[in-house]
Amino acid sequence: MSKPVELTIVIPCLNEAETLPVCIDKAQRGLQAAGVAGEIVVADNGSNDDSVTVAEKAGARVISVKEKGYGSALRGGIEAAQGKWIIMGDADDSYDFSHIEGIVQKLRDGFDLVMGCRFPSGGGMIVPGAMPWKNRLIGNPVLSFIGRLFFKCPVRDFFCGLRGFTRAAYEKMELKTTGMEFAFEMVIKATLLKSLKIAEVPITLWPDGRSRLPHLKPWRDGWRTLRFMLIYSPRWLFLTPGLLLAFIGGVGGVALSIGVVHLGNVRFDVGSLAVANMAAVVGLQLIAFAFYTKVFAIAEGLLPQDQQFARIFKFFTLEKGIAVGLLSLLFGGGLLVNAVAVWKSAHYGDLDYSENLHRLLPAVTLIMIGIQIVFSSFFMSILGLKTSSRQPPANPA
């Protein structure tokens, strides 16, 4: 009797007949060297060359995936895999599947996601000609640094296509994307799911064996990755700039509402007050967007449940939001009434331009902020209904 499959090597494919035979041969040797019972699955994404025939002849099991996209191909191959462990890697022969022992050993040691690292900082190596200079010196290091900063992930090489993971971890991640973002989403989800253990092993990146141009478009795919990171990190996209603007606008608005401010030879007057009030309003709106996005992403399963976030919502309830908003409205309304009273005392005639705006701008700003807070509280409460149905502690209302 043959041993049950422990490990599946999944290779996504789109017109890779030129390099598939050598990849499959190396994968077979890698399974033997690692001493693991395994299989090779080629996830074909609509090839119009001889990829399917070549793969089957080389001994791989071919899965046809109709939905287009790198992520779609991988998802199809992973879902068809029989092994409890899965290793994925590209079909261009840039990754040497004959040396997967390090990944397999980490999986045996109980790690849930094992990333390959191509960079010398992680013990890896990039053979000359294997990676364009703009990817090696700018794209990968910068985007990997941003990823570590945003998500506190220990991985040095976020974009390495050779990696292993357990089926149980894959199911926990609930990956959604279908394009190039799939591989990056996996790293983010594994990091955010605190229960998953992540490891990294050094690998070598070789020049790919294809005679045609690669599918990857560095600038386009780099922007897609950065955009994806920002979308998955409401804290950095909305909350951090929002808090900064709100603080600067709030402090500046309060100081300039009292009167003109002099810093050396620089005079800050009513124009600066208008800018400060704008910063406060925009900052508050960005903070609200951060909470909207977080609630929606948790409700839709794009981000995992966050107990710290849930505790914040248990404290900042709908009723408290309404109360804070009404206080701002009341205070702003009082300032507006005072401004009208001053105008009345001048028999509704001309007033000093600067003094009048010093009264009006804080009034209308507080009224706008109060309205924002009240209706933002209602909106977040509505968004939170679905989150509440998924896990009661995250109910913002």
N, C-alpha and C positions, 0 to 999 in steps of 0.2 A: 504494500500500500504506500502511496506517495504521502509525504508529510503535508499537513495543512499549511496553507499559505500564511506566513507571518508578515512578509513585507511585499508591498507593491511599489514598483517604480513607475511613475506616471510621466509620460512625455507628451506635451501638447504639440500638435503638428499642423502646419499649413504649408503645403508644397515643400516638403523636406526630404524628397526621395534621394537627394544627393548625399545627405549625411546620416540618414536614419540607420543604414546597415551598421556603420561603425559605432553609433551610439548604442544600439541594441546589443551588439557584440560586447562592448565594454560593460554594459549593464549586466549581462549574463555572467561575465567574469567577476564583476563586483559582488554579485549575490554569492557566488561560490567562495570568493576570498573572505567575505564576511561570515560565512558559515550559517547562512540563513535561508530557509525555504521561501522562495519568492516567485513573483511573476512580473512581467513587463507589459504595461498597458499603454498603447499609443492612442491618444485622444485626437482623432482627426477632425479638423474644423472646416471641412469642405475643400480638401485639396483637389486640384484638377490635374496633377501630375501622377506619377506612379507610386506615391507615398504609401497607399493602402496595400498594394500588392507587395511592395518591397518590405514593409513592416511585417506582414504576415509570413512572407518567405523567410525572414530573419528569425522568426520564432516568437514574435510579440502578439498579444491579443489586441485587436483594433476595435475601438469604440467610436462610432460616428456621432458627432455632436453638431446639431444643426444650427443652434443659436451662435451667432458670430461673436468673436472676442476671445482674447487670451484667457481671461477669467472663466468664461463659459466653457472653453475646452478643458481647462484644469478641473473645474467642478464636475463636468461629465466624467472625466477619467477617475477622479477621486471617488465619486459616488458608485462607480462600477468596480472599484478595487475590492479585492477579497481579503487583503492583509489588514492586520490590526495596526501596522505601521505603514506609513506612506512616505516615499521620497519623490519629490518632483524636480525636474530639471529640463532645460531647453534641448531642442533637437538639433542644434547647430554644431555640436561637438566642441563647444567652448568649455563644457564641464566634463570631467573625466569620471564617468560612472563606474570605472573599474576600481576607484579608490573611495568607497563609501563606508569603509570600516569605522571611521571616526564618528560618523553620523549614527550608524547602527549601534555602536557602543553606548553613545549618549542616550539613545532611545531605550536600550536595555537598562541603563542606570536610572531610568524613571523620568527623564525629561519629556516634556510635552511638545516643545518646538525646538528643533535644532537647526540653527542657521549656519550656512557656510560663510566664511569671511575671506574675501579676496585680497584684503589690504595687509601690508606688512605690520601695521599696528596690532593686528589680531593674529599674526603668524602666517598669513596667507601670502600669495604671490600672484602678480599680474605679469604674464609673459609679454615682452615687447611686441606691440602690434595687436594685443588682445582687446584693448579698450582705448577709444579715442581720448586724446589729452583733455578735452573739455569735460568728458565724463569722469576721468580719473582725478583731475585736479580741481574741478569746480563742482560739477553736478552731484556726483555721489557723496563727496565729503560734506558739502554744504547742506544738502537735503538730509543726509543722515544725522548731521549735527542738529538741524532743526527738529527732526523727529525725536532725538534723544531729549532735547530741551522741552518740547511740547508734551511728550508722553512718558518721560523718565524711563525709557527703555534701555537695557544694557547692551543692545546689539550695536556693533560698530558699522556693519555693512547692511543697511536696510534693504538694498536692492539686489542682493545675491539671489539668483534664480535657483540655486541648488540648496535644498533644505529638506528636512524630514520632520514629521509630526505624527502624532497618534490619531487614530480615527475618532476616539472619544474627544480629544481636544478640538478637532475640526468641527465636530457637531456642536460643541459648546460655543465656538466662535460665531456661528450663524452668519457666515460671510454673504454679502449682498451684491458686490460689484461684479461686472462681467468683462471688464476691459483690463488694461495694464495695471489698474489700481488694485486688482485682486491680491497680488503678492504683498503690496504694502498694507492693505487692509488686514491681512493675516497677522502681520507683525504688531499693528496697533491693537487689534482685538485681543491677541494673546497677552499683550502688556496690560491692557485695561482689566482683563480677567485675572485678578490677583492670584487665583488658585493655580494658574498654569506656570510651570517651570520652563524657563527659556535658557538655552545654552548656545554656544557658538564654537565652531571648529574651523581650523585653518584649511583652506583649499587653494588650488591653483586655477587661475583662469587662463585658458588657451585661446589663441586666435581661432575664430570659427572657421569651419571647413567648407562653407558655402561659396560658390562663385558669384552669387547674386548679392544685392544689397540687403541688409537686415531689415526686419519689420519695424524695429525701434527707430523713432524720430526723437533725437535727444532734446531739442528745445520744446517741442510740442508735449512730449511725454513728461519732461521735467516740470512744465507748467501744470499739467494735469495732476502730477504728484503733489506739488505745493498747494494747489487748490484743494485737493483731497485732504491734506493735513489740516488746512485752515478750517474746512467744513467740519472735520472730526474733532476740532479743538475750539469750542465756543469761548473758552477762557482766553485764548490768545487772539482769536479773531474779533471778539466783541468785548469781553469783560475787561481785559487789561487796558486797552486804549480807552474804553468807556470810563473806567475808574480814574484814569489819569486826566482825561478831559473834565470830568465832573469835579475832581479835586481842584484843578487849576481854575476852572470857571467859577466854582463856588467861592474859593478864597478871594479871587480877584473881584468877583461880583460884590461880595460883602464889603471889601475894602473900598471899592470905588463908589458904592452906594452912599457911603458916609461923606465922601468928598473927593476932591482931586488929590492924586498921589504923585509925589515927586521922588524920583530916584536919580540923584545927581542933577544933570541938566535935562533929563527926560521927564516930560509931563504927561501923565496918564489921566485923561479926562473922559468925557461921555462916550467918545468913540471906542475907547478901550473897554468901557463898561458894556457896550453893546457886544463887543467880541467875547468878553468874559461870559456874558449871559448866554450867548450862542453856544459856547463850549460846554456850559453846564447842561443846557437842554439836549445837545447832541450826545454828550457823555451819558446822561440818564437814559436816552433812547438806546444807546449801544448796550448798556447794562441790561435793559429789558430784553433786547435781542438775544443776549447771552442766555438768559433764563428761558426764553421761548424755544431757542434751538436745543437746549439741553433737555427740556421736557419732551419736545417732539421726538428727538433722537432716541430717548429712552423708550418712549411709547411705541415707536416703530421698530425697536430692536436694533437700531443702528449703533447704539452705545449700550453697554451693560448697565444694570442698576448701580446707583452710586449712593451708598448709605450716608455719606457726608452731605450730599446734595439733598437727600430725603430729610435729614435733620434740619437743614436750613428752611425747607418748606413747612416743616412742622412748627417752626417758630414764626416765620413770616406768612401768616394766613391771609386769606382773602379779606377778612374783616379788618385786620391790622393795616393792610395796604389801603383799603378804603379810608380808614381813619387818618393815616398819614397824608393821603391825597387831599382829603377834605380840610385838614389843617393848613396845608399849603394854599389851597384855594381861599380859605378864610383869611389868612394873613395877606395874601396878594390882593384880595378884594378890599381889605381894610386900607392897604396902601393906595389902591386906586381911588377909593372914596376920599382919602386925604388929598390926593392930587386934584380931584374935582373940586374939593372944598377950597383949595388954594386958588384955583382958577375962578371960582365963584367970587372969592374975596377981591379979585382983580376985575370984577364985573364982566367976566367972560371975555376979557380983552387980551392983549399981548402979554406974554410972560417971558422971563429970561429963558432963552433956549436951553442952555446947559443945565440950569437948576430944574427946569421942568422935566427934562429927560432923566435926570438923576432920580426924580420921583416916579416917573412912568415906567422906565425900563425894569426896575426890580419888581414892580407890581405885576406887569403883564408876564414877566418871566415866571414868577411864582404861580400865577394862574395857569399858565401852560404846563408847568411841572405837575401841579396838582391834578389837572385833567389827565395827563399822561399816566400818573401813578394809579389813579382810580380805574381807568379803563385797561391799563396793563394788568392790574390785579385780576380783573374779571377774565381777561383773555388767557392769562396763565392758569387760572382755575379751570377754564374750559379745556385747555390743552391737557391739563393734569388729570382729567377724568379717565382717559385711556390708560395713563400711567398708573392710576389708582386701581384700575381693574386688573393690571398685571401684578402689582405688588402694593398692598395698602400703605406701607410706611412712606411711599413716595408721593402721597396725595397732597398737592399744594393747597387745596381748599379745606 
